[in-house]
């Protein structure tokens, strides 16, 4: 892989419609697998009160924060339900040889 791509896990380590936590240096991400078998990554912490989204509930393309039920579209990062108002940063994801990679700037 080219520079900036970090191996997260094997593709089978994330169930469909689920999320895992991935920490790399000072960056904490939430990495998702959709019900359509596509992979996505966002900042790991809710923009409302910095609770980690890996403890949240995935419903379709939405992640619900476990603390105050704010919701985000994890495919775009857009905030979808208050109290979350600020979007999540998203990161490019690539699958190669059965492994999930995320590009961190």
N, C-alpha and C positions, 0 to 999 in steps of 0.2 A: 504494500500500500504506500501511497505517496505521503509526504510529510504532513503532519497534523492529524492523521487518522489514528485513532486509538481503539484497540480491540476491547470490546465490552464483555462479550460472552459468546457461547455457542447459540445458534438460532433456537434450538429446542429448550433452552433454559428460561425462556419467557413464554408462558402460556398465551393462547389467543385471548384477546380482550383482557390483558393484564399489564402490569407495570413493575419494573424493578428499579432499585436505587443503584447508581454507579457513581463512585467518587474517584476523581483523578486530580491529585494535587489539591488546589484550592477550589476546584470546580465540583459541584454536586449536581448530578443529572437524574432525571426520571426518563427511563427508556421503555417504550411501549411497543406492544405487538397488537395490531388491529385484528378485528374479526375477519378481515380480508387478507390476512397474513402479510401485512406491510409493517415496517418498523419505523418508529419516530423517536425523537429525543427533544426534551425541553429542559430548562432550568429545573432543578429538583424542588425548589422551595416555592410555596404559594406566595404570590406578591402581596397578599393581605397581611399575614402574620408569620411568615417564614416557617410554616409547618411543612415537613417533607411530604411531597405528593405520592411517593411510593407506598405510603400507608393509606392512600385514598382508593376510591372505587372507580373502575373504568366501566363506562357505559357507552358502547358504540365508539365514537371519536371524541368522547368527553371524559375528562378526569375530574372527579369531585374531591375537593380537599376534605380530609378527615376532621378538621377542627370546626369550621363554620359553614361547611357545605358550599363554598364558592366553587364555581365550575369554569373549566377552560376547555377549548377545543385544542387537543394536543397536536393536531395536524398543522395548525396555524399559530398556536399560542394565544389566540384571542380569548379574552375574558368573556364568559357567557352568563354568569349569575353572580350577583352581589353576595357577599361583600367584596369579592374579587373584582377590581376595576381596571387594573393594569395588566397588560398582556405578558405572557411568558416569552422569554427568548427561546427560539428553536434552533436546533443544530442538524446539519446534514447527516444522514445515516446511509450506510452502504452495507450490502451483504456480499461476502466473498468467501468461497470455499467453506460454507456452512458456519461462518462466524459473522457476528454483528460488529460493525465499526462505526464510531462517531467521530466527526471532524470538530475538534475544539480549536478555536482561534488562538 
